[in-house]
Amino acid sequence: MENRLPHQPPHYALTLACPDRRGIVSAVSRFLTERGCNIEEAAQYGDQESARFFMRIAFSLQEQAIDLADLRSQFADTAREFAMDWKMVDLQVPVRTVIMVSKLGHCLHDLLLRWKTGLLPIDVRGIVSNHRDFYQLAASYDIPFHHVPVTAETKPMAEAELLRIVEREKANLVVLARYMQVLSDDLCRQLQGNAINIHHSFLPGFKGAKPYYQAHARGVKLIGATAHYVTADLDEGPIIEQGVERASHAMSPAALTSLGRDVESVVLARAVKWHAEHRLIVHGSRTVVFN
């Protein structure tokens, strides 16, 4: 049985994308209303360039007159009429998640604390790392820790092990919380739409080691972070969220690094939360975010 969040009454979300035309909102609203659903949140966006329409509706059933499987089955006719790409989910079921990390733990600590205090609707099923640094942290949260070393020679085997962990845990989301290994193109394709990464927003200006030291040397006035979906194009997947903070000439490289890690943690947490609440729709190289 799935772990469930303590929402009462049952809460669901419908997200959809389709060619833009008249009558979509009316048809969806009528469908839900006729089945005793109470619409609690609705957001929509029509993209004029692509003539695509996007929508997210959160709704509840005051009385459990119909279950989710029946709702999905009955909605299929409406979806076909409007050529929708859609999904209907139970918001009470947290998203099963695997977190990956290397030796920098600020994002990992932040995600685990938010999860444990009920701020993230995820179910952390495991932590995967190419180092052993955080096995005690995982144990303190009673989370399985998987040490999967990676070298150039063992990378295919390591990625196969990662996929086995994801499949065994039935994880629907993989979060790269400062995991400092480049995933292969094949693995990126297999995780497409279900893997989120975080990086400093200096890319591509400050690539390589110690980007905050490079930023200090150039006297930057803004630092930031970007959370995005993982694709085979390194750090160029659809952007979910970004954040910035002002920097001062008086800040040392260490101070910039500390500030930057704060931004990274907050931005990644927002991206994970919006994904887990089914507020994101990928639109080509972009995302539609109903936050």
WOPERA-V749069 format. One record per pair of residues at least 4 apart in sequence whose C-alpha atoms are under 6 Angstrom apart, sorted by sequence separation. I is the first residue (numbers start at 1). GAP is how many residues later the second one is. D is the distance in whole Angstrom. If there is no record, write none. Layout:
# WOPERA-V749069
i gap d
I GAP D
I GAP D
This chain:
# WOPERA-V749069
i gap d
25 4 6
26 4 6
30 4 6
33 4 5
47 4 6
79 4 6
112 4 6
115 4 6
139 4 6
150 4 6
151 4 6
164 4 6
166 4 6
188 4 6
191 4 6
202 4 5
203 4 6
251 4 6
256 4 6
275 4 6
283 4 5
32 5 5
47 5 5
79 5 5
114 5 5
115 5 5
138 5 5
150 5 5
166 5 5
206 5 5
215 5 6
274 5 5
275 5 6
282 5 4
46 6 6
114 6 6
231 6 5
281 6 6
46 7 4
138 7 6
230 7 5
281 7 5
45 8 6
229 8 5
280 8 6
45 9 5
228 9 6
229 9 5
280 9 5
44 10 6
135 10 6
228 10 5
279 10 6
44 11 4
228 11 4
279 11 5
43 12 6
228 12 5
43 13 5
227 13 6
42 14 6
227 14 5
42 15 4
226 15 6
41 16 6
226 16 4
41 17 5
126 17 6
130 17 6
225 17 6
40 18 6
126 18 5
127 18 5
128 18 5
129 18 5
130 18 5
225 18 6
40 19 5
126 19 6
129 19 6
130 19 4
224 19 5
39 20 4
175 20 6
224 20 4
38 21 5
173 21 5
174 21 5
175 21 5
176 21 5
223 21 5
38 22 5
173 22 6
223 22 6
37 23 6
201 23 5
222 23 6
37 24 5
200 24 6
201 24 5
222 24 5
200 25 4
201 25 6
221 25 6
222 25 5
96 26 6
97 26 6
98 26 6
199 26 6
221 26 5
94 27 5
95 27 5
96 27 5
97 27 5
98 27 6
100 27 6
102 27 5
199 27 6
94 28 4
95 28 6
97 28 6
98 28 5
99 28 5
100 28 5
101 28 5
102 28 6
198 28 6
94 29 6
98 29 6
100 29 6
102 29 6
198 29 4
197 30 6
20 31 5
197 31 6
240 31 6
20 32 5
196 32 6
19 33 5
20 33 5
196 33 5
18 34 6
19 34 6
195 34 6
196 34 6
18 35 5
195 35 6
17 36 6
17 37 4
216 37 6
16 38 6
16 39 5
225 39 5
15 40 6
213 40 5
15 41 4
227 41 6
14 42 6
14 43 5
188 43 5
13 44 6
188 44 5
13 45 4
212 45 6
12 46 6
12 47 5
185 47 5
238 47 5
11 48 6
238 48 5
11 49 5
238 49 6
10 50 5
10 51 6
18 65 6
18 66 5
17 67 6
17 68 5
16 69 6
108 69 6
16 70 4
107 70 5
15 71 6
15 72 6
14 73 6
14 74 4
97 74 5
13 75 6
96 75 5
99 75 6
13 76 5
96 76 5
97 76 5
98 76 5
99 76 5
100 76 5
101 76 5
12 77 6
97 77 6
100 77 6
101 77 5
102 77 5
12 78 5
101 78 4
102 78 6
12 79 5
100 79 6
11 80 6
5 87 5
4 88 5
4 89 5
120 153 6
107 158 5
95 181 6
